[in-house]
């Protein structure tokens, strides 16, 4: 794998996490309440993505999915 692909993957991961920052701040202030069912389904989907990435050996994608689960 080329180094540029690794850097693009890391950049995509960082850009993908940025939208969660205002959500977390809003939840900490008590302005936003997450929907439990929606987050549960989203977490299950992310766990499946992590499992399939590990099974395929796509370790570059695993860290991003794990951060989404957290």
Buried (B, 14 or more C-beta within 10 A) or exposed (E): EEEEEEEEBEEEBEEEEEEEEEEEEEEEEEEEEEEEEEEEEBEEEBEEBBEEBEEEEEEBBBBBBBBBEE
